[in-house]
Amino acid sequence: MDAHTSSPARSVLEAPDIARVLTRIAHEIVERAKGADDVVLLGIPTRGVHLARRLAARLEEITDRAPGEVPVGSLDITMYRDDLRLRPARALARTEIPGDGIDGRLVVLVDDVLFSGRTIRAALDALGDIGRPRAVQLAVLVDRGHRELPIRADYVGKNLPTSLRETVKVQLTEEDGRDSVLLGLRETAPADGQ
């Protein structure tokens, strides 16, 4: 997540841990949704999309559905962020909504790290422009605390209380060549919402 680390990061989750928590989250989704018939998973780029795809595969295994039956897509929130003027320009990611849309469905937003809550607020705004889900839930791999908005995850892989001087970096095989969650220290305190 953060590029300004100054000390060696220590691993808090490795590949088997990440696989285990994704399986647990998938079971929790099935239990709370009483199946997965109307569930749509939308990952927030970049790593949230990979996590959403992995969750979809786990949901299909758990519910004996064929590969590709659990709708999964991506939701780019770039233009909905409240810090656009504070950060350098960034490339737009893709928004891909499954063919049946999201209207009347249970949408589970998927992200790697929940921090201030501003990314999720932007995702809710973006979602409102696309359709009207029956309900929206949030699944995150890591909740590191420090909320600035009243947003809470419904499904959390690992609660990782951190200080503002610490950084959380999620690495996923699809993007980084390995699965891990690293905790490190930054040289300076983060700007708002990082």
LOMI-285856 format. One record per residue: x, y, z of N, C-alpha, C, CB in turn; residue number from 1; residue in one letter. Coordinates in Angstrom, 2 decimals, always signed. Glycine has a CB too. Layout:
REM LOMI-285856
n.xx n.yy n.zz ca.xx ca.yy ca.zz c.xx c.yy c.zz cb.xx cb.yy cb.zz num residu
X Y Z X Y Z X Y Z X Y Z NUM a
...
//
This chain:
REM LOMI-285856
n.xx n.yy n.zz ca.xx ca.yy ca.zz c.xx c.yy c.zz cb.xx cb.yy cb.zz num residu
+0.81 -1.19 +0.00 +0.00 +0.00 +0.00 +0.85 +1.26 +0.00 -0.92 +0.00 +1.18 1 m
+1.91 +1.29 +0.82 +2.66 +2.51 +1.01 +4.07 +2.34 +0.46 +2.69 +2.90 +2.49 2 d
+4.58 +3.39 -0.17 +5.90 +3.31 -0.79 +7.00 +3.88 +0.08 +5.88 +4.02 -2.10 3 a
+6.68 +4.54 +1.19 +7.67 +5.24 +1.99 +8.14 +4.43 +3.19 +7.11 +6.55 +2.45 4 h
+8.37 +3.14 +3.03 +8.82 +2.35 +4.15 +10.31 +2.55 +4.35 +8.49 +0.86 +3.94 5 t
+10.74 +2.57 +5.64 +12.14 +2.81 +5.91 +12.79 +1.67 +6.65 +12.30 +4.08 +6.69 6 s
+12.02 +0.76 +7.23 +12.60 -0.36 +7.94 +12.10 -1.65 +7.29 +12.24 -0.32 +9.45 7 s
+12.82 -2.74 +7.54 +12.36 -4.00 +6.95 +10.96 -4.33 +7.45 +13.34 -5.14 +7.28 8 p
+10.13 -4.77 +6.55 +8.76 -5.14 +6.90 +8.75 -6.57 +7.42 +7.80 -4.99 +5.68 9 a
+7.83 -6.83 +8.36 +7.70 -8.20 +8.84 +6.38 -8.77 +8.32 +7.75 -8.25 +10.40 10 r
+6.40 -10.04 +8.04 +5.23 -10.71 +7.50 +4.23 -11.00 +8.62 +5.63 -12.01 +6.79 11 s
+2.97 -10.66 +8.38 +1.92 -10.98 +9.34 +0.95 -12.04 +8.78 +1.14 -9.71 +9.72 12 v
+0.93 -12.19 +7.46 +0.18 -13.27 +6.81 +1.00 -13.78 +5.63 -1.25 -12.77 +6.34 13 l
+1.00 -15.07 +5.45 +1.64 -15.69 +4.30 +0.58 -16.41 +3.47 +2.78 -16.68 +4.74 14 e
+0.99 -17.02 +2.37 +0.05 -17.64 +1.43 -0.96 -18.59 +2.10 +0.82 -18.39 +0.38 15 a
-0.52 -19.51 +2.97 -1.52 -20.41 +3.58 -2.52 -19.66 +4.46 -0.81 -21.49 +4.42 16 p
-2.06 -18.61 +5.15 -2.95 -17.82 +6.00 -4.00 -17.10 +5.14 -2.15 -16.79 +6.83 17 d
-3.56 -16.53 +4.02 -4.47 -15.80 +3.13 -5.50 -16.77 +2.55 -3.69 -15.09 +2.00 18 i
-5.04 -17.95 +2.14 -5.98 -18.95 +1.61 -7.01 -19.33 +2.66 -5.22 -20.21 +1.13 19 a
-6.56 -19.51 +3.89 -7.45 -19.90 +4.99 -8.48 -18.82 +5.28 -6.63 -20.19 +6.26 20 r
-8.06 -17.55 +5.34 -9.03 -16.50 +5.67 -10.01 -16.28 +4.52 -8.30 -15.18 +5.99 21 v
-9.58 -16.47 +3.29 -10.52 -16.34 +2.17 -11.57 -17.44 +2.20 -9.78 -16.36 +0.83 22 l
-11.16 -18.64 +2.58 -12.12 -19.74 +2.72 -13.10 -19.43 +3.84 -11.38 -21.08 +2.99 23 t
-12.60 -18.92 +4.96 -13.48 -18.56 +6.09 -14.48 -17.48 +5.67 -12.65 -18.09 +7.30 24 r
-14.00 -16.44 +4.98 -14.88 -15.36 +4.53 -15.95 -15.91 +3.59 -14.06 -14.24 +3.83 25 i
-15.56 -16.80 +2.68 -16.54 -17.39 +1.76 -17.62 -18.14 +2.52 -15.84 -18.35 +0.77 26 a
-17.23 -18.91 +3.54 -18.22 -19.62 +4.36 -19.14 -18.64 +5.08 -17.52 -20.54 +5.39 27 h
-18.57 -17.55 +5.59 -19.38 -16.53 +6.28 -20.38 -15.88 +5.32 -18.47 -15.46 +6.90 28 e
-19.96 -15.61 +4.09 -20.86 -15.02 +3.09 -22.02 -15.98 +2.82 -20.10 -14.71 +1.77 29 i
-21.71 -17.25 +2.61 -22.76 -18.25 +2.34 -23.73 -18.33 +3.52 -22.13 -19.64 +2.06 30 v
-23.20 -18.31 +4.73 -24.06 -18.40 +5.91 -24.96 -17.18 +6.03 -23.20 -18.54 +7.17 31 e
-24.40 -15.98 +5.90 -25.20 -14.76 +6.07 -26.17 -14.55 +4.92 -24.30 -13.56 +6.20 32 r
-25.79 -14.96 +3.72 -26.65 -14.77 +2.54 -27.60 -15.95 +2.33 -25.80 -14.56 +1.29 33 a
-27.51 -16.95 +3.21 -28.32 -18.16 +3.07 -28.15 -18.77 +1.69 -29.81 -17.85 +3.33 34 k
-26.90 -18.95 +1.32 -26.52 -19.44 +0.00 -25.76 -18.33 -0.70 -27.77 -19.88 -0.83 35 g
-25.56 -18.48 -1.98 -24.86 -17.44 -2.72 -25.58 -17.13 -4.03 -23.41 -17.85 -3.00 36 a
-26.89 -17.42 -4.06 -27.64 -17.30 -5.30 -27.70 -15.88 -5.86 -29.02 -17.79 -5.10 37 d
-27.83 -14.88 -5.00 -27.95 -13.52 -5.53 -26.72 -12.65 -5.18 -29.21 -12.86 -4.99 38 d
-25.60 -13.30 -4.84 -24.38 -12.58 -4.49 -23.61 -12.17 -5.74 -23.49 -13.44 -3.57 39 v
-23.18 -10.91 -5.76 -22.27 -10.41 -6.79 -21.05 -9.86 -6.06 -22.96 -9.30 -7.70 40 v
-19.86 -10.29 -6.46 -18.63 -9.80 -5.86 -18.02 -8.74 -6.76 -17.62 -10.96 -5.62 41 l
-17.74 -7.56 -6.19 -17.08 -6.49 -6.94 -15.79 -6.11 -6.22 -18.01 -5.25 -7.10 42 l
-14.67 -6.36 -6.87 -13.38 -6.03 -6.31 -13.00 -4.60 -6.63 -12.31 -6.98 -6.81 43 g
-12.33 -3.95 -5.67 -11.82 -2.59 -5.88 -10.38 -2.73 -6.36 -11.92 -1.72 -4.55 44 i
-10.08 -2.21 -7.57 -8.73 -2.37 -8.12 -7.67 -1.81 -7.19 -8.62 -1.69 -9.47 45 p
-6.53 -2.45 -7.12 -6.12 -3.53 -7.96 -6.26 -4.87 -7.24 -4.69 -3.33 -8.42 46 t
-5.76 -4.95 -6.04 -5.73 -6.24 -5.36 -7.11 -6.73 -4.92 -4.83 -6.15 -4.16 47 r
-8.04 -5.84 -4.73 -9.40 -6.25 -4.39 -10.04 -7.07 -5.49 -10.25 -5.04 -4.09 48 g
-9.68 -6.81 -6.74 -10.22 -7.57 -7.87 -9.72 -9.01 -7.81 -9.83 -6.91 -9.23 49 v
-8.43 -9.18 -7.53 -7.87 -10.53 -7.42 -8.50 -11.28 -6.25 -6.33 -10.46 -7.25 50 h
-8.68 -10.59 -5.13 -9.30 -11.23 -3.97 -10.75 -11.61 -4.27 -9.24 -10.29 -2.75 51 l
-11.48 -10.75 -5.00 -12.87 -11.06 -5.36 -12.93 -12.31 -6.23 -13.51 -9.86 -6.10 52 a
-12.00 -12.45 -7.17 -11.99 -13.64 -8.03 -11.71 -14.90 -7.21 -10.93 -13.49 -9.14 53 r
-10.78 -14.78 -6.26 -10.49 -15.93 -5.41 -11.70 -16.28 -4.54 -9.26 -15.63 -4.52 54 r
-12.38 -15.27 -4.01 -13.58 -15.52 -3.21 -14.67 -16.18 -4.05 -14.11 -14.20 -2.60 55 l
-14.83 -15.75 -5.28 -15.83 -16.35 -6.17 -15.54 -17.83 -6.36 -15.86 -15.62 -7.54 56 a
-14.28 -18.17 -6.56 -13.90 -19.58 -6.72 -14.22 -20.37 -5.46 -12.40 -19.70 -7.06 57 a
-13.96 -19.80 -4.28 -14.27 -20.48 -3.02 -15.79 -20.64 -2.87 -13.68 -19.68 -1.81 58 r
-16.55 -19.61 -3.21 -18.02 -19.70 -3.12 -18.54 -20.80 -4.04 -18.67 -18.35 -3.49 59 l
-17.97 -20.91 -5.22 -18.40 -21.95 -6.16 -18.10 -23.34 -5.60 -17.72 -21.76 -7.52 60 e
-16.94 -23.51 -4.97 -16.60 -24.80 -4.35 -17.58 -25.14 -3.24 -15.17 -24.77 -3.81 61 e
-17.83 -24.18 -2.36 -18.67 -24.40 -1.18 -20.11 -24.72 -1.57 -18.64 -23.17 -0.27 62 i
-20.62 -24.04 -2.60 -22.02 -24.18 -2.98 -22.22 -25.13 -4.15 -22.60 -22.83 -3.31 63 t
-21.19 -25.86 -4.55 -21.25 -26.83 -5.66 -21.75 -26.19 -6.95 -22.17 -27.99 -5.28 64 d
-21.26 -24.99 -7.23 -21.61 -24.33 -8.47 -20.45 -24.48 -9.46 -21.96 -22.84 -8.23 65 r
-20.77 -24.38 -10.72 -19.75 -24.51 -11.75 -18.85 -23.28 -11.77 -20.40 -24.72 -13.14 66 a
-17.60 -23.44 -12.20 -16.70 -22.28 -12.30 -17.32 -21.19 -13.18 -15.34 -22.70 -12.87 67 p
-17.27 -19.97 -12.69 -17.82 -18.84 -13.43 -19.28 -18.53 -13.11 -17.70 -19.09 -14.89 68 g
-19.90 -19.34 -12.24 -21.32 -19.11 -11.91 -21.54 -17.99 -10.92 -21.92 -20.37 -11.37 69 e
-20.57 -17.75 -10.02 -20.71 -16.64 -9.08 -20.23 -15.38 -9.80 -19.89 -16.89 -7.75 70 v
-21.12 -14.41 -9.99 -20.74 -13.20 -10.73 -19.68 -12.40 -9.98 -21.97 -12.33 -10.98 71 p
-18.64 -12.02 -10.71 -17.55 -11.24 -10.13 -17.15 -10.16 -11.12 -16.33 -12.15 -9.77 72 v
-16.84 -8.98 -10.60 -16.43 -7.87 -11.46 -15.52 -6.94 -10.70 -17.65 -7.11 -11.98 73 g
-15.32 -5.76 -11.27 -14.45 -4.76 -10.64 -15.15 -3.41 -10.65 -13.08 -4.67 -11.36 74 s
-14.81 -2.59 -9.66 -15.43 -1.29 -9.51 -14.34 -0.24 -9.34 -16.42 -1.27 -8.31 75 l
-14.08 +0.53 -10.39 -13.08 +1.59 -10.30 -13.68 +2.79 -9.57 -12.58 +2.00 -11.72 76 d
-12.95 +3.28 -8.58 -13.47 +4.37 -7.75 -12.66 +5.65 -7.95 -13.45 +3.97 -6.28 77 i
-11.73 +5.65 -8.88 -10.80 +6.76 -9.03 -11.49 +8.12 -9.08 -9.97 +6.57 -10.29 78 t
-12.50 +8.26 -9.91 -13.15 +9.56 -10.09 -14.10 +9.93 -8.94 -13.91 +9.58 -11.40 79 m
-14.29 +9.01 -8.00 -15.17 +9.26 -6.87 -14.39 +9.57 -5.58 -16.07 +8.05 -6.64 80 y
-13.07 +9.54 -5.67 -12.24 +9.80 -4.49 -12.33 +11.26 -4.08 -10.77 +9.41 -4.76 81 r
-12.23 +11.51 -2.78 -12.29 +12.89 -2.30 -10.89 +13.50 -2.16 -13.01 +12.95 -0.96 82 d
-9.87 +12.76 -2.59 -8.50 +13.28 -2.49 -7.83 +13.43 -3.85 -7.67 +12.36 -1.61 83 d
-8.61 +13.53 -4.91 -8.03 +13.64 -6.25 -7.08 +14.84 -6.37 -9.14 +13.77 -7.29 84 l
-7.44 +15.96 -5.77 -6.60 +17.14 -5.89 -5.35 +17.06 -5.02 -7.40 +18.37 -5.53 85 r
-5.33 +16.13 -4.07 -4.19 +16.01 -3.15 -3.14 +15.01 -3.63 -4.67 +15.60 -1.77 86 l
-3.49 +14.20 -4.60 -2.60 +13.13 -5.05 -2.23 +13.34 -6.51 -3.24 +11.75 -4.84 87 r
-1.11 +12.75 -6.92 -0.77 +12.82 -8.35 -1.82 +12.09 -9.19 +0.63 +12.20 -8.59 88 p
-1.92 +12.48 -10.43 -2.89 +11.84 -11.34 -2.62 +10.34 -11.39 -2.81 +12.46 -12.76 89 a
-3.68 +9.57 -11.47 -3.53 +8.13 -11.57 -4.38 +7.62 -12.71 -3.91 +7.44 -10.24 90 r
-3.94 +6.53 -13.27 -4.66 +5.95 -14.40 -5.98 +5.35 -13.91 -3.81 +4.86 -15.10 91 a
-6.99 +5.47 -14.74 -8.28 +4.86 -14.42 -8.16 +3.35 -14.55 -9.41 +5.42 -15.33 92 l
-8.78 +2.64 -13.64 -8.86 +1.19 -13.73 -10.17 +0.86 -14.46 -8.80 +0.50 -12.31 93 a
-10.46 -0.40 -14.58 -11.68 -0.79 -15.30 -12.81 -1.09 -14.33 -11.42 -2.01 -16.18 94 r
-14.00 -0.69 -14.70 -15.20 -1.14 -14.00 -15.83 -2.19 -14.90 -16.20 +0.05 -13.69 95 t
-16.01 -3.37 -14.35 -16.64 -4.47 -15.08 -17.78 -5.02 -14.24 -15.60 -5.60 -15.42 96 e
-18.99 -4.80 -14.70 -20.17 -5.27 -13.98 -20.65 -6.55 -14.66 -21.31 -4.16 -13.95 97 i
-20.92 -7.62 -13.90 -21.41 -8.85 -14.52 -22.66 -8.60 -15.35 -21.70 -9.91 -13.45 98 p
-22.88 -9.43 -16.34 -23.96 -9.27 -17.30 -25.34 -9.07 -16.73 -23.99 -10.42 -18.17 99 g
-25.65 -9.73 -15.62 -26.98 -9.59 -15.02 -27.10 -8.35 -14.16 -27.31 -10.81 -14.18 100 d
-26.03 -7.56 -14.07 -26.07 -6.31 -13.31 -26.08 -6.52 -11.81 -27.28 -5.51 -13.71 101 g
-26.42 -5.46 -11.09 -26.41 -5.52 -9.62 -27.77 -5.20 -9.01 -25.36 -4.56 -9.07 102 i
-28.72 -4.76 -9.82 -30.03 -4.38 -9.28 -30.69 -5.56 -8.55 -30.95 -3.89 -10.42 103 d
-31.12 -5.30 -7.31 -31.80 -6.30 -6.52 -30.91 -7.41 -5.99 -32.87 -6.88 -7.31 104 g
-29.60 -7.30 -6.19 -28.65 -8.35 -5.76 -27.94 -7.93 -4.49 -27.63 -8.65 -6.88 105 r
-27.32 -8.89 -3.82 -26.45 -8.62 -2.69 -25.05 -8.40 -3.25 -26.48 -9.79 -1.64 106 l
-24.56 -7.18 -3.19 -23.23 -6.86 -3.69 -22.25 -6.89 -2.52 -23.21 -5.46 -4.39 107 v
-21.20 -7.68 -2.67 -20.12 -7.70 -1.68 -18.92 -6.99 -2.31 -19.76 -9.17 -1.23 108 v
-18.60 -5.81 -1.77 -17.41 -5.10 -2.19 -16.20 -5.79 -1.56 -17.47 -3.59 -1.80 109 l
-15.14 -5.95 -2.32 -13.95 -6.65 -1.83 -12.74 -5.74 -2.00 -13.73 -8.00 -2.59 110 v
-11.98 -5.55 -0.90 -10.76 -4.75 -0.95 -9.68 -5.42 -0.12 -11.01 -3.31 -0.46 111 d
-8.44 -4.99 -0.33 -7.35 -5.61 +0.41 -7.22 -5.06 +1.82 -6.06 -5.43 -0.34 112 d
-7.20 -3.73 +1.99 -6.98 -3.13 +3.30 -8.06 -2.08 +3.56 -5.57 -2.50 +3.40 113 v
-8.66 -2.14 +4.74 -9.58 -1.10 +5.19 -8.83 -0.23 +6.18 -10.88 -1.71 +5.83 114 l
-8.79 +1.07 +5.88 -8.03 +2.01 +6.70 -8.96 +3.15 +7.11 -6.78 +2.56 +5.93 115 f
-8.93 +4.26 +6.41 -9.73 +5.43 +6.79 -11.22 +5.25 +6.47 -9.20 +6.66 +6.07 116 s
-11.54 +4.43 +5.49 -12.92 +4.24 +5.05 -13.25 +5.08 +3.82 -13.87 +4.59 +6.17 117 g
-12.34 +5.94 +3.41 -12.60 +6.83 +2.27 -12.70 +6.09 +0.94 -11.51 +7.89 +2.18 118 r
-11.94 +5.04 +0.77 -12.03 +4.25 -0.46 -13.41 +3.60 -0.56 -10.93 +3.16 -0.50 119 t
-13.91 +3.10 +0.55 -15.21 +2.44 +0.54 -16.32 +3.45 +0.32 -15.44 +1.66 +1.85 120 i
-16.20 +4.65 +0.90 -17.18 +5.71 +0.64 -17.23 +6.00 -0.85 -16.84 +6.99 +1.45 121 r
-16.07 +6.10 -1.48 -16.01 +6.34 -2.92 -16.65 +5.17 -3.69 -14.54 +6.55 -3.38 122 a
-16.41 +3.95 -3.23 -17.00 +2.78 -3.88 -18.52 +2.80 -3.79 -16.46 +1.49 -3.26 123 a
-19.05 +3.21 -2.66 -20.51 +3.31 -2.51 -21.08 +4.35 -3.46 -20.88 +3.65 -1.06 124 l
-20.38 +5.47 -3.62 -20.82 +6.50 -4.57 -20.80 +5.95 -6.00 -19.94 +7.75 -4.48 125 d
-19.73 +5.25 -6.36 -19.62 +4.68 -7.71 -20.71 +3.64 -7.94 -18.23 +4.04 -7.92 126 a
-20.97 +2.84 -6.93 -22.00 +1.80 -7.04 -23.38 +2.41 -7.28 -22.02 +0.93 -5.76 127 l
-23.65 +3.53 -6.61 -24.94 +4.20 -6.77 -25.18 +4.69 -8.19 -25.03 +5.35 -5.82 128 g
-24.11 +4.96 -8.93 -24.26 +5.39 -10.32 -24.47 +4.22 -11.28 -23.03 +6.18 -10.75 129 d
-24.25 +3.00 -10.81 -24.33 +1.82 -11.67 -25.68 +1.12 -11.54 -23.21 +0.85 -11.34 130 i
-26.22 +1.10 -10.32 -27.48 +0.39 -10.11 -27.92 +0.48 -8.67 -27.34 -1.06 -10.52 131 g
-28.94 -0.32 -8.36 -29.50 -0.30 -7.01 -29.52 -1.72 -6.45 -30.92 +0.32 -7.00 132 r
-28.44 -2.08 -5.73 -28.41 -3.42 -5.13 -29.43 -3.55 -4.01 -27.01 -3.73 -4.60 133 p
-29.83 -4.78 -3.70 -30.70 -5.06 -2.55 -29.99 -4.71 -1.27 -31.14 -6.54 -2.53 134 r
-28.69 -5.01 -1.20 -27.87 -4.72 -0.03 -26.41 -4.69 -0.48 -28.09 -5.77 +1.11 135 a
-25.59 -4.01 +0.31 -24.15 -3.94 +0.04 -23.41 -4.35 +1.30 -23.72 -2.51 -0.44 136 v
-22.46 -5.25 +1.15 -21.61 -5.67 +2.25 -20.16 -5.46 +1.85 -21.87 -7.16 +2.64 137 q
-19.27 -5.53 +2.83 -17.85 -5.28 +2.60 -17.01 -6.42 +3.15 -17.42 -3.96 +3.24 138 l
-16.12 -6.94 +2.31 -15.14 -7.95 +2.72 -13.75 -7.40 +2.50 -15.34 -9.29 +1.93 139 a
-12.91 -7.46 +3.53 -11.52 -6.98 +3.41 -10.58 -8.05 +3.94 -11.32 -5.64 +4.18 140 v
-9.39 -8.10 +3.36 -8.37 -9.02 +3.83 -7.83 -8.55 +5.18 -7.24 -9.15 +2.81 141 l
-7.56 -7.22 +5.30 -6.99 -6.66 +6.52 -7.76 -5.41 +6.91 -5.48 -6.35 +6.34 142 v
-8.12 -5.32 +8.20 -8.68 -4.09 +8.76 -7.62 -3.55 +9.71 -10.07 -4.35 +9.50 143 d
-7.04 -2.40 +9.36 -5.95 -1.85 +10.17 -6.39 -0.74 +11.11 -4.87 -1.33 +9.26 144 r
-7.68 -0.42 +11.13 -8.18 +0.61 +12.04 -8.01 +2.01 +11.50 -7.49 +0.50 +13.37 145 g
-8.12 +3.01 +12.36 -7.94 +4.43 +12.02 -9.04 +4.97 +11.13 -6.60 +4.64 +11.34 146 h
-10.29 +4.55 +11.36 -11.39 +5.00 +10.52 -11.63 +6.49 +10.67 -12.65 +4.24 +10.87 147 r
-11.89 +7.15 +9.55 -12.26 +8.57 +9.52 -13.74 +8.72 +9.18 -11.40 +9.33 +8.51 148 e
-14.35 +7.65 +8.72 -15.76 +7.65 +8.36 -16.43 +6.46 +9.05 -15.95 +7.57 +6.80 149 l
-17.75 +6.53 +9.27 -18.43 +5.44 +9.96 -18.67 +4.24 +9.04 -19.77 +5.93 +10.53 150 p
-17.59 +3.54 +8.72 -17.65 +2.40 +7.81 -17.01 +1.21 +8.52 -16.93 +2.70 +6.45 151 i
-17.69 +0.06 +8.43 -17.21 -1.16 +9.08 -17.34 -2.31 +8.09 -18.02 -1.45 +10.38 152 r
-16.36 -3.20 +8.10 -16.40 -4.37 +7.22 -17.31 -5.44 +7.81 -14.99 -4.93 +7.00 153 a
-18.04 -6.13 +6.93 -18.88 -7.25 +7.34 -18.05 -8.52 +7.49 -20.01 -7.46 +6.34 154 d
-16.99 -8.63 +6.67 -16.13 -9.81 +6.67 -14.68 -9.32 +6.71 -16.40 -10.72 +5.41 155 y
-13.93 -9.78 +7.70 -12.54 -9.34 +7.88 -11.65 -10.57 +7.96 -12.37 -8.45 +9.16 156 v
-10.62 -10.59 +7.12 -9.65 -11.68 +7.19 -8.82 -11.59 +8.44 -8.76 -11.66 +5.97 157 g
-8.25 -10.41 +8.71 -7.42 -10.20 +9.90 -7.55 -8.77 +10.38 -5.95 -10.55 +9.62 158 k
-7.87 -8.61 +11.65 -7.81 -7.30 +12.28 -6.37 -7.08 +12.68 -8.78 -7.20 +13.53 159 n
-5.80 -5.98 +12.23 -4.38 -5.70 +12.46 -4.25 -4.27 +12.99 -3.55 -5.89 +11.14 160 l
-4.39 -4.09 +14.30 -4.26 -2.74 +14.85 -2.86 -2.19 +14.53 -4.50 -2.74 +16.38 161 p
-2.82 -0.97 +14.00 -1.55 -0.37 +13.59 -1.46 +1.04 +14.14 -1.41 -0.37 +12.06 162 t
-0.25 +1.57 +14.11 -0.06 +2.98 +14.39 -0.05 +3.70 +13.04 +1.27 +3.25 +15.20 163 s
-0.19 +5.01 +13.06 -0.15 +5.76 +11.80 +1.23 +5.75 +11.17 -0.59 +7.20 +12.04 164 l
+2.26 +5.41 +11.94 +3.63 +5.32 +11.39 +3.87 +4.00 +10.68 +4.66 +5.51 +12.51 165 r
+2.96 +3.06 +10.85 +3.15 +1.75 +10.23 +2.48 +1.70 +8.85 +2.59 +0.65 +11.14 166 e
+3.00 +0.83 +8.02 +2.44 +0.61 +6.69 +2.00 -0.85 +6.59 +3.47 +0.96 +5.57 167 t
+0.96 -1.08 +5.82 +0.49 -2.43 +5.54 +0.58 -2.61 +4.03 -0.97 -2.67 +6.07 168 v
+1.34 -3.62 +3.61 +1.48 -3.89 +2.18 +0.98 -5.30 +1.90 +2.97 -3.73 +1.72 169 k
-0.04 -5.37 +1.04 -0.57 -6.66 +0.63 +0.08 -7.04 -0.69 -2.13 -6.62 +0.50 170 v
+0.60 -8.24 -0.74 +1.17 -8.77 -1.98 +0.33 -9.98 -2.39 +2.68 -9.16 -1.80 171 q
-0.05 -10.02 -3.67 -0.80 -11.15 -4.19 -0.08 -11.69 -5.41 -2.26 -10.75 -4.54 172 l
-0.11 -13.00 -5.57 +0.61 -13.67 -6.65 +0.28 -13.05 -8.00 +0.27 -15.16 -6.66 173 t
-0.99 -12.75 -8.25 -1.39 -12.22 -9.56 -0.71 -10.89 -9.88 -2.91 -12.05 -9.62 174 e
-0.37 -10.15 -8.87 +0.18 -8.80 -9.06 +1.66 -8.73 -8.68 -0.61 -7.79 -8.22 175 e
+2.05 -9.47 -7.64 +3.38 -9.31 -7.05 +4.24 -10.57 -7.08 +3.25 -8.85 -5.64 176 d
+3.68 -11.68 -7.54 +4.45 -12.91 -7.61 +4.46 -13.73 -6.33 +5.83 -12.59 -7.98 177 g
+3.82 -13.24 -5.26 +3.72 -14.00 -4.01 +2.54 -13.47 -3.21 +5.04 -13.91 -3.19 178 r
+2.09 -14.28 -2.26 +1.01 -13.89 -1.34 +1.60 -13.59 +0.03 -0.07 -14.99 -1.24 179 d
+1.38 -12.37 +0.51 +1.80 -12.04 +1.88 +1.18 -10.71 +2.27 +3.34 -11.98 +2.00 180 s
+1.14 -10.47 +3.57 +0.78 -9.17 +4.12 +1.95 -8.76 +4.99 -0.59 -9.21 +4.93 181 v
+2.53 -7.59 +4.68 +3.72 -7.11 +5.37 +3.40 -5.86 +6.18 +4.85 -6.82 +4.37 182 l
+3.98 -5.79 +7.37 +3.84 -4.64 +8.24 +5.21 -3.99 +8.39 +3.25 -5.04 +9.64 183 l
+5.28 -2.68 +8.08 +6.55 -1.96 +8.18 +6.35 -0.60 +8.81 +7.19 -1.81 +6.80 184 g
+7.42 +0.19 +8.84 +7.37 +1.56 +9.38 +7.67 +2.54 +8.26 +8.38 +1.74 +10.54 185 l
+7.01 +3.69 +8.30 +7.27 +4.74 +7.33 +8.11 +5.82 +7.99 +5.95 +5.32 +6.76 186 r
+8.73 +6.63 +7.16 +9.58 +7.70 +7.68 +8.77 +8.85 +8.23 +10.51 +8.20 +6.60 187 e
+7.66 +9.18 +7.60 +6.83 +10.31 +8.02 +5.38 +9.84 +8.21 +6.90 +11.47 +6.99 188 t
+4.60 +10.62 +8.92 +3.19 +10.30 +9.11 +2.45 +10.43 +7.79 +2.55 +11.21 +10.18 189 a
+1.41 +9.63 +7.55 +0.70 +9.68 +6.29 -0.15 +10.93 +6.14 -0.16 +8.48 +6.15 190 p
-0.38 +11.30 +4.88 -1.35 +12.37 +4.60 -2.73 +11.83 +4.89 -1.23 +12.89 +3.12 191 a
-3.71 +12.70 +5.01 -5.09 +12.27 +5.30 -5.56 +11.24 +4.30 -6.04 +13.48 +5.29 192 d
-6.19 +10.18 +4.82 -6.83 +9.19 +3.97 -5.90 +8.15 +3.37 -7.52 +9.87 +2.89 193 g
-4.62 +8.16 +3.67 -3.73 +7.15 +3.09 -3.74 +5.90 +3.92 -2.31 +7.67 +2.96 194 q
//
